[in-house]
Amino acid sequence: MLLSRGEAHLLATSEVGLSLTAPASRPETSVNFQSNANSLPEDGNGVECHSPPLCLTESKVTFLSLGAFSPSNIGHSNIPCTQLSFGLPPTRTICENSYPPVAINGESQMSKFMNLARKFNCFYFNGKCDLQHCRPFLVCGKQVGVMQARVVEAACRHPDVFQMDSSGMISMHPSLTTYEERSARINHVLSQWKEERLFVTLKGWRNECYEVRTGFADPPLLKMDRSAACLFGVRQYGVEINGYTRHPQLGMSLWLQRRALSKPTWPGKWDNMVAGGLSVGHSVLDTALKEAEEEASIPAHLLANLRSAGSVSFYFESERGLFPNTEFVYDLELPADFVPHNSDGEVDIFELVPVNQVMERIFTPEYKTTSCPTTLDFLIRHGFINSDNEPRLPELVELLHIPLHYLYSQSSSQSPISSN
């Protein structure tokens, strides 16, 4: 990671000795953090911080500013943090006092939008799992996921499929050399876990598979049922469409759907107009068009107005598992007289909601938490959330774009995790 001189501030407590080196002749430089801590890997004297946060084993440190890639550090000054090596670098930083209240109109209060962003990034903020026992999941020597202790324990009962090395990393067995072999063996294990009722997420078995890749543009390494992806903390991809209209009476309004009660996840919750996971054999645009037709019966002549609006990414955690999610976002302006209709049985009702009411509904427990990033992104891009009503707007935008590909971009040979 390149840090400007103003950003390269880091203080350490007496528990860890750190120094940084930055040639004075360059306005921007790659900062190398050196440590004399005994907890560092034996084969390295320091870690070059190409992508934060700092790769150290568990230590008490104090951060002043390390920028957007360390979400827990945003907006802090002298906040005690605990650094835990849960996977390959950059590792997870947990701050004990994340996002202190801000002063608004002379009163100290927590930003509602920032609080919501912490909620859908709860893996970073007050997560449910024991961080010290999370282990990286590797395929072909590359990290593709993160496994919680309960999943590690179950996986170790299948030594012909999974193996753990001396540093605690979990890999698929090297004898499984092809996409087909890996997919078949992991499906066999997952089917057994499903029969044993070992994990609650497998109750929602979909018979629909997600592909596991090193990066989104890389060839797939295996596939697994989408209900199981959260057990391995593999990155999941989906598509969401903001359907909006400029209504003559209501003003700018968004179409929201209420999910059917029969849905295996988030039943009965309010959601964006169209949403769907990126399953095997479908491109991003194909998925958007397919879901728009199935979920909202949007005709082709209206879908011609579909516009790509980038993506959002976040790291959610629940009792089901870990969700490092990326959603490809589309905007679709619709005529005021258009009314969506569901055709696949997955939507209860649609409702046209004025933007000011949407900005309140997203804070209620009736709104699907993992759909909030896309909704917030729309509200920011269209100016409804701005620096006047959200003092921490830059930080909020950063928490809508967690750098998941940097978090999962290293190989097993580049930086071993802590065995603590």
C-alpha positions as a Markdown table, in Angstrom:
| # | Residue | x | y | z |
|---|---|---|---|---|
| 1 | Met | 0.0 | 0.0 | 0.0 |
| 2 | Leu | 1.2 | 3.5 | -0.8 |
| 3 | Leu | 0.8 | 5.9 | 2.1 |
| 4 | Ser | 1.4 | 9.7 | 1.9 |
| 5 | Arg | 3.6 | 11.1 | 4.6 |
| 6 | Gly | 0.6 | 12.5 | 6.3 |
| 7 | Glu | -1.0 | 9.1 | 6.5 |
| 8 | Ala | 2.0 | 7.2 | 7.6 |
| 9 | His | 1.4 | 7.7 | 11.3 |
| 10 | Leu | 1.6 | 4.8 | 13.7 |
| 11 | Leu | 2.4 | 4.7 | 17.3 |
| 12 | Ala | 2.9 | 1.5 | 19.3 |
| 13 | Thr | 2.7 | 0.7 | 23.0 |
| 14 | Ser | 5.6 | -0.8 | 24.8 |
| 15 | Glu | 4.4 | -4.3 | 24.0 |
| 16 | Val | 5.5 | -4.0 | 20.3 |
| 17 | Gly | 8.4 | -2.0 | 19.0 |
| 18 | Leu | 7.7 | -0.7 | 15.5 |
| 19 | Ser | 9.6 | 1.7 | 13.2 |
| 20 | Leu | 8.8 | 2.9 | 9.7 |
| 21 | Thr | 11.1 | 3.9 | 6.9 |
| 22 | Ala | 10.2 | 6.3 | 4.2 |
| 23 | Pro | 12.7 | 8.0 | 1.8 |
| 24 | Ala | 12.4 | 11.7 | 2.2 |
| 25 | Ser | 13.0 | 12.3 | -1.5 |
| 26 | Arg | 9.6 | 10.8 | -2.5 |
| 27 | Pro | 6.3 | 12.5 | -1.9 |
| 28 | Glu | 4.6 | 9.1 | -1.7 |
| 29 | Thr | 6.3 | 5.9 | -0.7 |
| 30 | Ser | 5.7 | 2.3 | 0.2 |
| 31 | Val | 6.1 | 2.1 | 3.9 |
| 32 | Asn | 7.9 | -0.9 | 5.5 |
| 33 | Phe | 7.0 | -1.6 | 9.1 |
| 34 | Gln | 9.8 | -3.4 | 11.1 |
| 35 | Ser | 9.1 | -5.1 | 14.4 |
| 36 | Asn | 11.2 | -6.6 | 17.1 |
| 37 | Ala | 8.3 | -8.5 | 18.5 |
| 38 | Asn | 9.0 | -12.2 | 19.1 |
| 39 | Ser | 5.6 | -13.1 | 17.7 |
| 40 | Leu | 6.5 | -12.3 | 14.1 |
| 41 | Pro | 7.1 | -15.3 | 11.8 |
| 42 | Glu | 10.6 | -16.7 | 12.2 |
| 43 | Asp | 11.4 | -16.4 | 8.5 |
| 44 | Gly | 10.8 | -12.6 | 8.3 |
| 45 | Asn | 12.1 | -9.6 | 10.1 |
| 46 | Gly | 9.2 | -7.4 | 9.1 |
| 47 | Val | 6.2 | -7.0 | 6.8 |
| 48 | Glu | 6.0 | -4.7 | 3.8 |
| 49 | Cys | 2.6 | -3.1 | 4.0 |
| 50 | His | 1.4 | -3.3 | 0.4 |
| 51 | Ser | -2.2 | -3.6 | 1.5 |
| 52 | Pro | -3.3 | -2.9 | 5.1 |
| 53 | Pro | -3.9 | -3.6 | 7.9 |
| 54 | Leu | -0.5 | -4.5 | 9.3 |
| 55 | Cys | 0.3 | -8.2 | 9.4 |
| 56 | Leu | 1.2 | -8.8 | 13.0 |
| 57 | Thr | 0.2 | -11.5 | 15.4 |
| 58 | Glu | -1.9 | -10.6 | 18.5 |
| 59 | Ser | -0.5 | -7.5 | 20.0 |
| 60 | Lys | -1.8 | -4.3 | 21.6 |
| 61 | Val | -1.0 | -1.4 | 19.2 |
| 62 | Thr | -2.2 | 2.2 | 18.8 |
| 63 | Phe | -3.2 | 3.5 | 15.3 |
| 64 | Leu | -3.5 | 7.1 | 14.4 |
| 65 | Ser | -4.4 | 6.6 | 10.7 |
| 66 | Leu | -3.8 | 3.8 | 8.2 |
| 67 | Gly | -6.5 | 4.8 | 5.7 |
| 68 | Ala | -9.5 | 3.2 | 4.2 |
| 69 | Phe | -8.3 | -0.4 | 4.0 |
| 70 | Ser | -8.4 | -0.9 | 7.7 |
| 71 | Pro | -12.1 | -0.3 | 8.4 |
| 72 | Ser | -11.9 | -0.5 | 12.2 |
| 73 | Asn | -9.4 | 2.3 | 12.2 |
| 74 | Ile | -11.3 | 4.9 | 10.3 |
| 75 | Gly | -11.7 | 8.2 | 12.0 |
| 76 | His | -9.6 | 7.2 | 15.1 |
| 77 | Ser | -6.9 | 8.9 | 17.1 |
| 78 | Asn | -5.1 | 6.9 | 19.8 |
| 79 | Ile | -7.7 | 4.2 | 19.9 |
| 80 | Pro | -6.5 | 0.9 | 21.5 |
| 81 | Cys | -6.7 | -1.9 | 19.0 |
| 82 | Thr | -6.2 | -5.7 | 19.0 |
| 83 | Gln | -4.6 | -7.0 | 15.9 |
| 84 | Leu | -5.4 | -10.7 | 15.1 |
| 85 | Ser | -3.9 | -12.7 | 12.3 |
| 86 | Phe | -7.0 | -14.6 | 11.1 |
| 87 | Gly | -5.8 | -15.2 | 7.6 |
| 88 | Leu | -3.4 | -14.1 | 5.0 |
| 89 | Pro | -2.5 | -10.4 | 5.0 |
| 90 | Pro | -4.0 | -7.9 | 5.4 |
| 91 | Thr | -5.3 | -9.3 | 8.7 |
| 92 | Arg | -8.2 | -8.3 | 10.9 |
| 93 | Thr | -8.0 | -5.3 | 13.2 |
| 94 | Ile | -10.5 | -5.1 | 16.0 |
| 95 | Cys | -10.8 | -1.7 | 17.8 |
| 96 | Glu | -12.2 | -1.5 | 21.3 |
| 97 | Asn | -13.8 | 1.9 | 20.7 |
| 98 | Ser | -14.8 | 2.0 | 17.0 |
| 99 | Tyr | -16.5 | 5.1 | 15.7 |
| 100 | Pro | -16.9 | 7.3 | 18.8 |
| 101 | Pro | -19.9 | 9.6 | 18.8 |
| 102 | Val | -19.7 | 12.8 | 16.7 |
| 103 | Ala | -20.9 | 16.2 | 17.6 |
| 104 | Ile | -24.0 | 17.3 | 15.6 |
| 105 | Asn | -25.6 | 20.6 | 16.5 |
| 106 | Gly | -23.6 | 20.8 | 19.7 |
| 107 | Glu | -24.7 | 17.3 | 20.8 |
| 108 | Ser | -22.7 | 14.1 | 20.8 |
| 109 | Gln | -24.4 | 11.3 | 19.1 |
| 110 | Met | -23.6 | 8.3 | 16.9 |
| 111 | Ser | -24.2 | 8.7 | 13.2 |
| 112 | Lys | -27.2 | 6.5 | 12.2 |
| 113 | Phe | -25.7 | 5.8 | 8.8 |
| 114 | Met | -22.3 | 4.9 | 10.2 |
| 115 | Asn | -23.9 | 2.7 | 12.8 |
| 116 | Leu | -25.8 | 0.9 | 10.0 |
| 117 | Ala | -22.5 | 0.4 | 8.1 |
| 118 | Arg | -21.0 | -1.2 | 11.2 |
| 119 | Lys | -24.0 | -3.5 | 11.3 |
| 120 | Phe | -23.5 | -4.9 | 7.8 |
| 121 | Asn | -19.7 | -5.0 | 8.4 |
| 122 | Cys | -20.1 | -6.7 | 11.7 |
| 123 | Phe | -17.3 | -9.2 | 11.0 |
| 124 | Tyr | -15.0 | -6.2 | 11.7 |
| 125 | Phe | -17.1 | -4.9 | 14.5 |
| 126 | Asn | -18.1 | -7.1 | 17.4 |
| 127 | Gly | -18.3 | -10.3 | 15.4 |
| 128 | Lys | -19.7 | -13.6 | 16.8 |
| 129 | Cys | -16.8 | -15.9 | 16.1 |
| 130 | Asp | -13.6 | -16.4 | 18.2 |
| 131 | Leu | -11.1 | -14.5 | 16.1 |
| 132 | Gln | -8.1 | -16.4 | 17.4 |
| 133 | His | -9.5 | -19.6 | 16.0 |
| 134 | Cys | -10.5 | -18.4 | 12.5 |
| 135 | Arg | -8.3 | -20.1 | 9.9 |
| 136 | Pro | -7.7 | -19.2 | 6.2 |
| 137 | Phe | -9.1 | -21.7 | 3.7 |
| 138 | Leu | -6.8 | -22.3 | 0.7 |
| 139 | Val | -7.2 | -24.1 | -2.6 |
| 140 | Cys | -4.2 | -24.6 | -4.8 |
| 141 | Gly | -2.1 | -22.6 | -2.5 |
| 142 | Lys | -4.3 | -19.5 | -2.7 |
| 143 | Gln | -6.6 | -18.2 | 0.0 |
| 144 | Val | -10.2 | -18.3 | -1.0 |
| 145 | Gly | -11.9 | -18.1 | 2.4 |
| 146 | Val | -11.9 | -18.0 | 6.1 |
| 147 | Met | -13.2 | -20.8 | 8.4 |
| 148 | Gln | -14.6 | -20.5 | 11.9 |
| 149 | Ala | -13.4 | -22.9 | 14.6 |
| 150 | Arg | -16.6 | -25.0 | 14.5 |
| 151 | Val | -16.1 | -25.5 | 10.7 |
| 152 | Val | -12.4 | -26.3 | 11.1 |
| 153 | Glu | -13.3 | -29.0 | 13.7 |
| 154 | Ala | -15.8 | -30.6 | 11.3 |
| 155 | Ala | -13.5 | -30.4 | 8.3 |
| 156 | Cys | -10.6 | -32.1 | 10.1 |
| 157 | Arg | -12.8 | -35.2 | 10.4 |
| 158 | His | -12.4 | -35.6 | 6.6 |
| 159 | Pro | -8.6 | -35.8 | 6.2 |
| 160 | Asp | -9.0 | -37.1 | 2.6 |
| 161 | Val | -10.6 | -33.8 | 1.6 |
| 162 | Phe | -9.1 | -31.2 | 4.0 |
| 163 | Gln | -5.7 | -30.9 | 5.7 |
| 164 | Met | -4.3 | -28.5 | 8.2 |
| 165 | Asp | -0.6 | -27.5 | 8.1 |
| 166 | Ser | 1.6 | -26.6 | 11.0 |
| 167 | Ser | 0.7 | -22.9 | 10.9 |
| 168 | Gly | -3.1 | -23.7 | 11.1 |
| 169 | Met | -4.1 | -23.1 | 7.5 |
| 170 | Ile | -6.8 | -25.4 | 6.0 |
| 171 | Ser | -6.4 | -26.6 | 2.5 |
| 172 | Met | -8.2 | -28.9 | 0.2 |
| 173 | His | -6.2 | -32.1 | -0.2 |
| 174 | Pro | -3.5 | -31.8 | -2.9 |
| 175 | Ser | -4.5 | -35.1 | -4.5 |
| 176 | Leu | -7.7 | -33.3 | -5.6 |
| 177 | Thr | -6.3 | -31.7 | -8.7 |
| 178 | Thr | -9.3 | -30.8 | -10.8 |
| 179 | Tyr | -12.4 | -28.6 | -10.6 |
| 180 | Glu | -14.6 | -31.7 | -10.9 |
| 181 | Glu | -12.7 | -33.7 | -8.2 |
| 182 | Arg | -12.8 | -30.8 | -5.7 |
| 183 | Ser | -16.4 | -30.0 | -6.4 |
| 184 | Ala | -17.5 | -33.7 | -6.0 |
| 185 | Arg | -15.6 | -34.3 | -2.8 |
| 186 | Ile | -16.7 | -31.1 | -1.1 |
| 187 | Asn | -20.3 | -31.8 | -2.1 |
| 188 | His | -20.1 | -35.2 | -0.5 |
| 189 | Val | -18.9 | -33.7 | 2.7 |
| 190 | Leu | -21.5 | -31.0 | 2.7 |
| 191 | Ser | -24.3 | -33.6 | 2.0 |
| 192 | Gln | -23.1 | -35.5 | 5.0 |
| 193 | Trp | -23.1 | -32.4 | 7.2 |
| 194 | Lys | -26.6 | -31.6 | 5.9 |
| 195 | Glu | -27.8 | -35.1 | 6.9 |
| 196 | Glu | -26.2 | -34.7 | 10.3 |
| 197 | Arg | -27.8 | -31.3 | 10.8 |
| 198 | Leu | -24.4 | -30.0 | 11.7 |
| 199 | Phe | -24.9 | -26.4 | 10.6 |
| 200 | Val | -28.0 | -24.3 | 10.5 |
| 201 | Thr | -27.2 | -22.7 | 7.1 |
| 202 | Leu | -27.5 | -26.1 | 5.4 |
| 203 | Lys | -31.2 | -26.2 | 6.2 |
| 204 | Gly | -31.5 | -23.8 | 3.4 |
| 205 | Trp | -29.9 | -26.1 | 0.8 |
| 206 | Arg | -30.6 | -24.5 | -2.6 |
| 207 | Asn | -29.5 | -27.1 | -5.2 |
| 208 | Glu | -27.9 | -24.0 | -6.7 |
| 209 | Cys | -24.1 | -23.6 | -6.7 |
| 210 | Tyr | -21.7 | -20.8 | -6.3 |
| 211 | Glu | -18.2 | -21.0 | -7.8 |
| 212 | Val | -15.1 | -20.5 | -5.7 |
| 213 | Arg | -12.3 | -18.4 | -7.2 |
| 214 | Thr | -9.1 | -16.7 | -6.1 |
| 215 | Gly | -10.4 | -13.5 | -7.7 |
| 216 | Phe | -13.5 | -12.6 | -9.6 |
| 217 | Ala | -11.8 | -12.7 | -12.9 |
| 218 | Asp | -9.9 | -15.9 | -12.2 |
| 219 | Pro | -10.9 | -19.4 | -13.3 |
| 220 | Pro | -13.1 | -21.2 | -10.9 |
| 221 | Leu | -11.4 | -23.8 | -8.6 |
| 222 | Leu | -14.6 | -25.6 | -7.5 |
| 223 | Lys | -18.3 | -25.1 | -6.9 |
| 224 | Met | -20.4 | -25.7 | -3.8 |
| 225 | Asp | -24.1 | -25.3 | -2.8 |
| 226 | Arg | -24.7 | -21.6 | -2.2 |
| 227 | Ser | -26.0 | -22.3 | 1.3 |
| 228 | Ala | -22.6 | -23.6 | 2.3 |
| 229 | Ala | -20.5 | -20.7 | 1.0 |
| 230 | Cys | -20.7 | -18.9 | 4.3 |
| 231 | Leu | -19.2 | -21.9 | 6.2 |
| 232 | Phe | -16.0 | -21.4 | 4.3 |
| 233 | Gly | -16.1 | -17.6 | 4.2 |
| 234 | Val | -15.7 | -17.6 | 0.4 |
| 235 | Arg | -16.5 | -14.4 | -1.4 |
| 236 | Gln | -20.1 | -14.3 | -2.7 |
| 237 | Tyr | -21.3 | -12.3 | -5.6 |
| 238 | Gly | -24.7 | -11.0 | -6.5 |
| 239 | Val | -26.7 | -8.5 | -8.5 |
| 240 | Glu | -29.1 | -5.8 | -7.1 |
| 241 | Ile | -31.2 | -3.4 | -9.1 |
| 242 | Asn | -32.5 | -0.1 | -7.8 |
| 243 | Gly | -35.8 | 0.5 | -9.5 |
| 244 | Tyr | -36.7 | 4.2 | -9.1 |
| 245 | Thr | -39.2 | 6.7 | -10.5 |
| 246 | Arg | -39.7 | 10.4 | -10.5 |
| 247 | His | -43.3 | 10.3 | -9.3 |
| 248 | Pro | -45.4 | 13.5 | -9.9 |
| 249 | Gln | -46.9 | 13.4 | -6.3 |
| 250 | Leu | -44.3 | 11.4 | -4.3 |
| 251 | Gly | -41.2 | 12.8 | -5.9 |
| 252 | Met | -38.1 | 10.5 | -6.3 |
| 253 | Ser | -39.2 | 7.1 | -5.0 |
| 254 | Leu | -37.8 | 3.6 | -4.9 |
| 255 | Trp | -39.6 | 0.3 | -5.5 |
| 256 | Leu | -39.0 | -2.1 | -2.7 |
| 257 | Gln | -40.0 | -5.7 | -2.4 |
| 258 | Arg | -41.0 | -7.6 | 0.7 |
| 259 | Arg | -39.5 | -11.1 | 0.5 |
| 260 | Ala | -41.8 | -14.1 | 0.6 |
| 261 | Leu | -42.1 | -15.8 | 4.0 |
| 262 | Ser | -41.0 | -19.0 | 2.2 |
| 263 | Lys | -37.6 | -17.7 | 1.5 |
| 264 | Pro | -34.8 | -19.6 | 3.3 |
| 265 | Thr | -33.0 | -16.4 | 4.3 |
| 266 | Trp | -34.4 | -13.1 | 5.5 |
| 267 | Pro | -38.1 | -14.1 | 5.0 |
| 268 | Gly | -40.6 | -11.3 | 5.2 |
| 269 | Lys | -37.9 | -8.6 | 5.1 |
| 270 | Trp | -37.9 | -5.5 | 2.9 |
| 271 | Asp | -35.4 | -5.6 | 0.1 |
| 272 | Asn | -34.3 | -3.8 | -3.0 |
| 273 | Met | -36.6 | -4.2 | -6.0 |
| 274 | Val | -34.6 | -7.0 | -7.7 |
| 275 | Ala | -31.7 | -9.0 | -6.2 |
| 276 | Gly | -30.1 | -12.4 | -6.9 |
| 277 | Gly | -26.9 | -14.4 | -6.4 |
| 278 | Leu | -24.4 | -15.0 | -9.2 |
| 279 | Ser | -24.7 | -18.7 | -9.7 |
| 280 | Val | -22.7 | -21.1 | -11.9 |
| 281 | Gly | -23.0 | -20.4 | -15.6 |
| 282 | His | -24.4 | -16.9 | -15.5 |
| 283 | Ser | -22.7 | -13.6 | -16.1 |
| 284 | Val | -23.4 | -10.4 | -14.1 |
| 285 | Leu | -25.6 | -8.9 | -16.8 |
| 286 | Asp | -27.4 | -12.2 | -17.5 |
| 287 | Thr | -28.2 | -12.5 | -13.8 |
| 288 | Ala | -29.5 | -9.0 | -13.7 |
| 289 | Leu | -31.8 | -9.5 | -16.7 |
| 290 | Lys | -33.0 | -12.9 | -15.5 |
| 291 | Glu | -33.8 | -11.7 | -12.0 |
| 292 | Ala | -35.5 | -8.6 | -13.3 |
| 293 | Glu | -37.9 | -10.7 | -15.4 |
| 294 | Glu | -38.5 | -13.4 | -12.7 |
| 295 | Glu | -38.8 | -11.2 | -9.6 |
| 296 | Ala | -40.5 | -8.1 | -11.0 |
| 297 | Ser | -41.7 | -9.0 | -14.6 |
| 298 | Ile | -39.9 | -6.0 | -16.1 |
| 299 | Pro | -40.4 | -6.0 | -19.9 |
| 300 | Ala | -37.4 | -5.9 | -22.3 |
| 301 | His | -38.1 | -2.4 | -23.5 |
| 302 | Leu | -37.8 | -1.0 | -20.0 |
| 303 | Leu | -34.7 | -3.1 | -19.2 |
| 304 | Ala | -33.0 | -1.3 | -22.1 |
| 305 | Asn | -32.6 | 1.6 | -19.6 |
| 306 | Leu | -30.7 | -0.6 | -17.2 |
| 307 | Arg | -27.5 | 1.2 | -16.2 |
| 308 | Ser | -24.5 | -0.3 | -14.4 |
| 309 | Ala | -23.6 | 1.7 | -11.2 |
| 310 | Gly | -20.5 | -0.2 | -10.0 |
| 311 | Ser | -20.5 | -2.4 | -7.0 |
| 312 | Val | -20.6 | -2.4 | -3.2 |
| 313 | Ser | -18.7 | -4.8 | -0.9 |
| 314 | Phe | -19.0 | -5.6 | 2.8 |
| 315 | Tyr | -18.2 | -8.3 | 5.3 |
| 316 | Phe | -21.2 | -9.5 | 7.3 |
| 317 | Glu | -21.4 | -12.3 | 9.9 |
| 318 | Ser | -24.4 | -14.1 | 11.4 |
| 319 | Glu | -25.1 | -17.4 | 13.1 |
| 320 | Arg | -25.0 | -19.0 | 9.7 |
| 321 | Gly | -21.5 | -18.0 | 8.9 |
| 322 | Leu | -19.3 | -15.4 | 7.2 |
| 323 | Phe | -20.4 | -13.3 | 4.2 |
| 324 | Pro | -17.7 | -11.4 | 2.4 |
| 325 | Asn | -20.1 | -10.1 | -0.3 |
| 326 | Thr | -19.8 | -8.1 | -3.4 |
| 327 | Glu | -23.0 | -6.9 | -5.1 |
| 328 | Phe | -23.0 | -5.5 | -8.6 |
| 329 | Val | -25.3 | -2.6 | -8.6 |
| 330 | Tyr | -27.6 | -1.4 | -11.4 |
| 331 | Asp | -30.0 | 1.6 | -11.6 |
| 332 | Leu | -33.2 | 1.4 | -13.6 |
| 333 | Glu | -35.4 | 4.5 | -14.0 |
| 334 | Leu | -39.0 | 3.4 | -14.5 |
| 335 | Pro | -42.1 | 5.3 | -15.7 |
| 336 | Ala | -44.4 | 6.5 | -13.0 |
| 337 | Asp | -47.2 | 4.2 | -14.1 |
| 338 | Phe | -45.2 | 1.0 | -14.1 |
| 339 | Val | -46.0 | -1.5 | -11.3 |
| 340 | Pro | -43.7 | -4.6 | -10.9 |
| 341 | His | -45.3 | -8.0 | -10.5 |
| 342 | Asn | -43.6 | -11.1 | -9.2 |
| 343 | Ser | -43.6 | -14.3 | -11.2 |
| 344 | Asp | -41.4 | -16.8 | -9.3 |
| 345 | Gly | -43.1 | -16.8 | -5.9 |
| 346 | Glu | -40.2 | -15.3 | -4.0 |
| 347 | Val | -41.8 | -11.8 | -3.4 |
| 348 | Asp | -44.8 | -11.1 | -1.2 |
| 349 | Ile | -45.5 | -7.5 | -2.4 |
| 350 | Phe | -43.9 | -4.5 | -4.0 |
| 351 | Glu | -44.2 | -1.0 | -2.6 |
| 352 | Leu | -43.3 | 2.4 | -4.1 |
| 353 | Val | -41.6 | 4.3 | -1.3 |
| 354 | Pro | -40.5 | 8.0 | -1.3 |
| 355 | Val | -36.8 | 8.4 | -0.7 |
| 356 | Asn | -37.3 | 10.2 | 2.6 |
| 357 | Gln | -39.2 | 7.2 | 3.9 |
| 358 | Val | -36.6 | 4.8 | 2.5 |
| 359 | Met | -34.0 | 6.7 | 4.6 |
| 360 | Glu | -36.0 | 5.8 | 7.7 |
| 361 | Arg | -37.0 | 2.3 | 6.8 |
| 362 | Ile | -33.5 | 1.0 | 6.3 |
| 363 | Phe | -32.9 | 1.5 | 10.1 |
| 364 | Thr | -35.7 | -0.8 | 11.1 |
| 365 | Pro | -35.4 | -4.5 | 11.8 |
| 366 | Glu | -37.8 | -5.1 | 8.9 |
| 367 | Tyr | -35.2 | -4.2 | 6.3 |
| 368 | Lys | -32.8 | -6.9 | 5.1 |
| 369 | Thr | -29.4 | -5.9 | 6.6 |
| 370 | Thr | -27.3 | -7.1 | 3.7 |
| 371 | Ser | -29.4 | -5.1 | 1.2 |
| 372 | Cys | -28.6 | -1.8 | 3.0 |
| 373 | Pro | -25.2 | -1.2 | 1.3 |
| 374 | Thr | -26.9 | -1.0 | -2.2 |
| 375 | Thr | -29.6 | 1.2 | -0.9 |
| 376 | Leu | -27.1 | 3.5 | 0.9 |
| 377 | Asp | -25.0 | 3.6 | -2.3 |
| 378 | Phe | -28.0 | 4.8 | -4.3 |
| 379 | Leu | -28.9 | 7.5 | -1.8 |
| 380 | Ile | -25.3 | 8.8 | -1.8 |
| 381 | Arg | -24.9 | 8.7 | -5.5 |
| 382 | His | -28.1 | 10.6 | -6.0 |
| 383 | Gly | -27.3 | 13.2 | -3.3 |
| 384 | Phe | -29.8 | 12.3 | -0.7 |
| 385 | Ile | -27.0 | 11.4 | 1.8 |
| 386 | Asn | -24.4 | 14.1 | 1.7 |
| 387 | Ser | -21.8 | 15.8 | 3.8 |
| 388 | Asp | -24.5 | 18.0 | 5.3 |
| 389 | Asn | -26.6 | 15.2 | 6.8 |
| 390 | Glu | -23.7 | 12.7 | 7.3 |
| 391 | Pro | -20.6 | 14.3 | 8.8 |
| 392 | Arg | -18.6 | 11.0 | 8.2 |
| 393 | Leu | -19.6 | 10.7 | 4.5 |
| 394 | Pro | -16.0 | 9.7 | 3.3 |
| 395 | Glu | -15.8 | 7.0 | 6.0 |
| 396 | Leu | -19.3 | 5.8 | 5.1 |
| 397 | Val | -18.4 | 5.5 | 1.5 |
| 398 | Glu | -15.3 | 3.5 | 2.4 |
| 399 | Leu | -17.4 | 1.0 | 4.4 |
| 400 | Leu | -19.5 | 0.4 | 1.3 |
| 401 | His | -16.4 | -0.8 | -0.5 |
| 402 | Ile | -14.4 | -3.1 | 1.8 |
| 403 | Pro | -11.4 | -4.3 | -0.3 |
| 404 | Leu | -12.2 | -8.0 | -0.2 |
| 405 | His | -9.9 | -8.9 | -3.1 |
| 406 | Tyr | -7.0 | -7.4 | -1.2 |
| 407 | Leu | -7.9 | -9.3 | 1.9 |
| 408 | Tyr | -7.9 | -12.6 | 0.0 |
| 409 | Ser | -5.1 | -12.0 | -2.5 |
| 410 | Gln | -2.1 | -13.7 | -0.9 |
| 411 | Ser | -0.7 | -17.2 | -1.3 |
| 412 | Ser | 0.3 | -19.5 | 1.5 |
| 413 | Ser | 4.0 | -18.9 | 0.8 |
| 414 | Gln | 3.8 | -15.1 | 1.1 |
| 415 | Ser | 2.8 | -14.7 | 4.7 |
| 416 | Pro | 1.9 | -17.5 | 7.2 |
| 417 | Ile | -0.8 | -16.8 | 9.7 |
| 418 | Ser | -0.2 | -16.8 | 13.4 |
| 419 | Ser | -0.6 | -20.2 | 15.1 |
| 420 | Asn | -1.8 | -18.6 | 18.3 |
